[in-house]
């Protein structure tokens, strides 16, 4: 009963967050001096042409009315224009991309596989690497292993993603020529090629993120190892492996899981720079292109999609707390 | 916006290059260009608009591979660009003083699916371009065929009466006013045939019916497009397209730095590749270090007119004498260095409004001065105008990318020599468009930008920048130049059917406008492109400053 109520409350909260995100995004776009109808006006663009484009795309109404039309489209779908060339966007309609003639939902849907492939693979690597190295560093505190690991972590944390990507591609794709330079192969088409094309982006992303996890894990582990209950565990005669693996690591993982939830949520919604450098058509690239081409419907759609992923991941993190720490258990 | 960027066009930001006019005749590996092979085109833009109604492509680039139009351009290095027939038997027959234009289609024209191309299909394609769902392409025909855009497209069941098709081969255009360049307008994408009744679906551009040498075999936004041969296209009949490669593959959404690395590296299939974006100054500097890459860099001999516009309706700039002082105060040599490191890389100093390569252009210099300017003369003009101490408080608006801030700084420094103090306001593309091109009165005294015409006609160089109808509302008359006499002369020149006579009128307008000094021409901006060692036939004519995609071939 408590679980059901918790889930229901969280769901209502998530919906509210999404609504607020949609509203704020909408207002921000409206305040911008840009006119998205201009892209559909052509050259030369006459005032009549601009007005026609605005009407067709639904940009002639006041912003609050446009906002309600957007919400209405999610529930009941939308139709742009009239006659044989009218465009139907079926419910749930999260907007229509007039530049590429496709509804925003299917546009994002078609790119999820790429972004998820990049993000999940990289996340698996960085969590293993980051936590592993963090624990190692903590246990070998002050040794060469610790110093080298933390120096590498420092480099990862402070390196701009674009630079890391370019260095990676220059060394491994151009100089050594051991991985492909660009492109994505769907998992269903050829799993080996899929992984082969993803190896470099995975490691580049993992390098950038693992750093934070290694530092976080190390600090947390050092603190935990000084706690009384660890001394008690050691006093009971437990092996060091059990002390660290069973008792200490659990506590260490609490903050790690929190950070991981937020990071992964953001990455699933697209790894902008990685997708760009490696020529992959994921959600991140979609967002960048939408910004560059003033494609407001896509911008709004991707923003909502990211917000959705982050709220969902946060929810999952809360559930994980229960598993890791009985005191935080809900039932 | 980026779409707009490469979409061929205008206000092309742009850049520079190396060896002047180095169109290349690659002798790599000792082979020659032969029909066959796969050409790879590397594009930083994520998508291509294949729907002719929505495209602003030039005749010589992407869409020209798939769609034919009524007329086309003959482009070659070292000569002015001329008009030639494409689907039509000739370049159009004007009558009624240029108000009526008649074209006849060639015999035996077929689409890729084997059905014949009829005159009603050309009409249908144009009608489609009026539908709000399919607007967004070059629209030079619209106001001539339906003033005020009263016609809303064929999907509401109405025909466009200003276009008649008395038989399957003849198409007659009844224009709202005489227009001598209509045959040039007939080379824009909307004059491509679309089978009558087809293309109501919004995504027609993902599977267009081809009339050119290639058809779109597959297209995935953000990823790739693949072209294969159109079995019904004949090289004997279409003289403007060589169509050498058997297949053409576009790789979309590629990072520009990675594109340039791949082309410099020149290994594997990248040897068959061509980079569609301009080589940036940073890339050009890198390329200078590699003899191999340098030999695979192709540079235009001319290009978009870069200019400083002076707001003729604002402050002291309303005084022509003050504006003329700017002609002498600006250091064009410093501008060349700021834009590409050297004069040769940047492009020649400009003294005219019409760019090289356009018929009728006359070279002249109303304000003779060394490339670095004539500061004494500028000061003298300012003093005569009543400003012996120079000017202060002027604001220059420019874009915050493509090196514009650096170029603006060079202008600022050169004007300071003559006592003209300006501040620079870099704006993002959208803000620039809305502040400078949309408002009727701009809050800026100066703007720094560039312009490349959409068609090789002096008309397309002069009218958009200087007719008073192009002030605000998205027009690009950024100097807000409003001269009723010039307006009248522009309308007259547009109505002149004889190209030689029209050319003279445009050349006279060029001088007349510049005598009022609404803008300072800076340079004719060169563009450079990099290609792999197996790609041949990489040529840039005098206009446009883009490689002619129709002539590509693989060296075998």
Boltz contact constraints between the chains, C-beta under 6 A:
constraints:
  - contact:
      token1: [A, 33]
      token2: [B, 431]
      max_distance: 6.0
  - contact:
      token1: [A, 33]
      token2: [B, 434]
      max_distance: 6.0
  - contact:
      token1: [A, 34]
      token2: [B, 430]
      max_distance: 6.0
  - contact:
      token1: [A, 40]
      token2: [B, 135]
      max_distance: 6.0
  - contact:
      token1: [A, 40]
      token2: [B, 136]
      max_distance: 6.0
  - contact:
      token1: [A, 42]
      token2: [B, 135]
      max_distance: 6.0
  - contact:
      token1: [A, 42]
      token2: [B, 136]
      max_distance: 6.0
  - contact:
      token1: [A, 42]
      token2: [B, 137]
      max_distance: 6.0
  - contact:
      token1: [A, 42]
      token2: [B, 139]
      max_distance: 6.0
  - contact:
      token1: [A, 43]
      token2: [B, 138]
      max_distance: 6.0
  - contact:
      token1: [A, 45]
      token2: [B, 474]
      max_distance: 6.0
  - contact:
      token1: [A, 47]
      token2: [B, 473]
      max_distance: 6.0
  - contact:
      token1: [A, 48]
      token2: [B, 148]
      max_distance: 6.0
  - contact:
      token1: [A, 48]
      token2: [B, 149]
      max_distance: 6.0
  - contact:
      token1: [A, 49]
      token2: [B, 149]
      max_distance: 6.0
  - contact:
      token1: [A, 52]
      token2: [B, 132]
      max_distance: 6.0
  - contact:
      token1: [A, 53]
      token2: [B, 135]
      max_distance: 6.0
  - contact:
      token1: [A, 56]
      token2: [B, 132]
      max_distance: 6.0
  - contact:
      token1: [A, 81]
      token2: [B, 132]
      max_distance: 6.0
  - contact:
      token1: [A, 81]
      token2: [B, 133]
      max_distance: 6.0
  - contact:
      token1: [A, 83]
      token2: [B, 155]
      max_distance: 6.0
  - contact:
      token1: [A, 83]
      token2: [B, 156]
      max_distance: 6.0
  - contact:
      token1: [A, 84]
      token2: [B, 155]
      max_distance: 6.0
  - contact:
      token1: [A, 84]
      token2: [B, 200]
      max_distance: 6.0
  - contact:
      token1: [A, 85]
      token2: [B, 131]
      max_distance: 6.0
  - contact:
      token1: [A, 85]
      token2: [B, 133]
      max_distance: 6.0
  - contact:
      token1: [A, 85]
      token2: [B, 155]
      max_distance: 6.0
  - contact:
      token1: [A, 85]
      token2: [B, 200]
      max_distance: 6.0
  - contact:
      token1: [A, 87]
      token2: [B, 202]
      max_distance: 6.0
  - contact:
      token1: [A, 100]
      token2: [B, 47]
      max_distance: 6.0
  - contact:
      token1: [A, 100]
      token2: [B, 221]
      max_distance: 6.0
  - contact:
      token1: [A, 101]
      token2: [B, 202]
      max_distance: 6.0
  - contact:
      token1: [A, 101]
      token2: [B, 203]
      max_distance: 6.0
  - contact:
      token1: [A, 174]
      token2: [B, 265]
      max_distance: 6.0
  - contact:
      token1: [A, 276]
      token2: [B, 255]
      max_distance: 6.0
  - contact:
      token1: [A, 277]
      token2: [B, 255]
      max_distance: 6.0
  - contact:
      token1: [A, 279]
      token2: [B, 254]
      max_distance: 6.0
  - contact:
      token1: [A, 281]
      token2: [B, 222]
      max_distance: 6.0
  - contact:
      token1: [A, 281]
      token2: [B, 223]
      max_distance: 6.0
  - contact:
      token1: [A, 281]
      token2: [B, 253]
      max_distance: 6.0
  - contact:
      token1: [A, 285]
      token2: [B, 253]
      max_distance: 6.0
  - contact:
      token1: [A, 289]
      token2: [B, 46]
      max_distance: 6.0
  - contact:
      token1: [A, 292]
      token2: [B, 1]
      max_distance: 6.0
  - contact:
      token1: [A, 292]
      token2: [B, 2]
      max_distance: 6.0
  - contact:
      token1: [A, 293]
      token2: [B, 1]
      max_distance: 6.0
  - contact:
      token1: [A, 293]
      token2: [B, 2]
      max_distance: 6.0
  - contact:
      token1: [A, 293]
      token2: [B, 3]
      max_distance: 6.0
  - contact:
      token1: [A, 294]
      token2: [B, 1]
      max_distance: 6.0
